[in-house]
Amino acid sequence: MAFDNLSQRLQMGLRRLTGKGKLTEADIDEMLRDVRLSLLEADVNYKVVKKFLNNIKEQALGEKIMKGLNPGQQVVKIVREELKKTLGDEVTELNIKEKGRTVIMAVGLQGAGKTTAVGKMALFYRKKMKKKPLLIAADIYRPAAIDQLVTIGKQIDVPVFEMGSKVKAEKIVEEGLKKAYQEDYDLVIIDTAGRLQINDSLMDELKNVKEISKPDEILLTVDAMSGQDAVNVAIAFHEKLDITGVILTKLDGDTRGGAALSIKEMTGIPIKLMSNGEKLDTLEIFYPDRLADRILGMGDVLSLIDTVTDNISEDEMKSQAERMMSDSFNYNDLLKQFKMIKRMGSMSKILGFLPGLGKMKSALANVDDKAFDKIEAIIYSMTEQERKNPALIDKDFKRRDRIAKGSGRPIQEVNRLRDTLAQMKQSMKQMKNMDERQAKNMASQVQSGNYNAMPGLRPQKVKKGKGKGKGNFRF
């Protein structure tokens, strides 16, 4: 994630305060020095840093905090609230009409990921709001820009209107909108031309496209790696086009993330969407409070719930829950679970949503997402009877040896899978027998990051030398 370094430094500074029964002004100043350094290293605009620190200090030195119970935790809460305000305070979603046609104009500099973001938006709103999107290829200058959009359109099964690179952008947009009207497309996204730098000819063309299309949203694509430069780009585009929102891209990279913490405060333009990966299904609505929690290592359970509900139906979840609680849970059920998890994205992304696991980022980075493929190979090498009746494998080494050879995996992995299934069944049995008080206590501890509280869910880092390359982190 783009904020890894910032997150680690912020958490380190705040850790000095948590647990202290009493705070002094010197304690607050020391913490603020750490916060200042972490923000400046993340390339956050210095004016934003100054305002951020002044607001924290003013509240942290208040009599209620200094003399109250758990002052360190209250300071953490203040930092979280200020971080949320800096990011935008409230969520601002796109103005997508329930009925009628919505036109979105995507603008930005070359290299910010604008064309890919256009495809991601089309896929996101087709799934989220059942829209019928049409993409208009109006970037006629960048080599292969039109081909890139056409390829993306084929991948997500969304039509792309294009007239080649020798027709003016204004004409392409005009004809594309006619097609949208004639064929009843209710979401039109225009991929406009980017430039290596802002110039008058670019802005004139964009103003003409705006006049023709009368867009409901003009979205600026900003690369999270661009730091303070993003502020200058946003101001220049905003002065000419009245930008309505920002799409923040490349948040999955090992970048500084200063753009996210500077742009809303400096320009007033809300961040509306963020892209957290290269795949076309990695676009998310930007929630300032959730991102603030992620940065401070508090997890993001709400985004995890959204990810689950977007990829797994209620019937699937209910069916799997019933199977897990029964004594007949088997390898076929385990295979279904792994396939559902794969639909949600990488394991490191999913685990990163959980509170407390932010402290284990280096381990999470080494989670081997191909591990599911290896497990699938093992299960597919079993007979149907063996999948339905795990006891057949438990009692017979020859069967396990045959499965290992058939899947091309070592016998140790077959044994580990057998142990995993047994542990899951045991855990479900324990949870089924819990009373309400025990269940609440377990949920509370897991929420605070104590995963040892949950039977069968104990993260462990495998010692060096136990396995090659990735995959040195498992449950």
Salt bridges, closest charged atoms under 4 A:
ASP4 OD1 - LYS361 NZ 3.86
ASP27 OD1 - LYS20 NZ 3.06
ASP29 OD1 - LYS57 NZ 2.98
GLU30 OE2 - ARG16 NH1 3.50
ASP34 OD2 - ARG16 NE 2.60
GLU41 OE1 - ARG9 NH1 3.02
ASP43 OD2 - ARG256 NH1 3.61
GLU63 OE2 - LYS67 NZ 3.72
GLU81 OE2 - ARG80 NH1 2.91
GLU81 OE1 - LYS84 NZ 3.77
GLU82 OE2 - LYS85 NZ 3.57
ASP139 OD2 - LYS114 NZ 3.96
ASP139 OD2 - ARG142 NE 3.72
GLU175 OE2 - LYS171 NZ 3.20
GLU175 OE2 - LYS178 NZ 3.39
GLU183 OE2 - LYS179 NZ 3.04
ASP191 OD1 - LYS114 NZ 2.76
ASP204 OD1 - LYS207 NZ 3.97
ASP216 OD1 - LYS97 NZ 3.22
GLU217 OE2 - LYS272 NZ 2.94
ASP223 OD2 - LYS250 NZ 3.28
ASP242 OD2 - LYS210 NZ 3.94
GLU265 OE2 - LYS51 NZ 2.66
GLU284 OE1 - ARG294 NH2 3.16
ASP293 OD1 - ARG80 NE 2.50
ASP300 OD2 - ARG294 NE 2.91
ASP306 OD2 - ARG290 NH1 2.75
GLU316 OE1 - ARG343 NH2 2.80
ASP333 OD2 - ARG323 NH2 2.73
ASP368 OD2 - LYS374 NZ 3.03
ASP373 OD1 - LYS342 NZ 2.84
GLU376 OE2 - LYS342 NZ 3.42
GLU384 OE1 - ARG387 NH1 3.64
GLU386 OE2 - ARG399 NH1 2.74
GLU386 OE1 - ARG402 NH2 2.72
ASP394 OD1 - ARG418 NE 3.95
ASP396 OD2 - ARG399 NE 3.56
ASP401 OD2 - LYS405 NZ 3.20
GLU413 OE2 - ARG409 NH2 2.88
GLU436 OE2 - LYS440 NZ 3.37
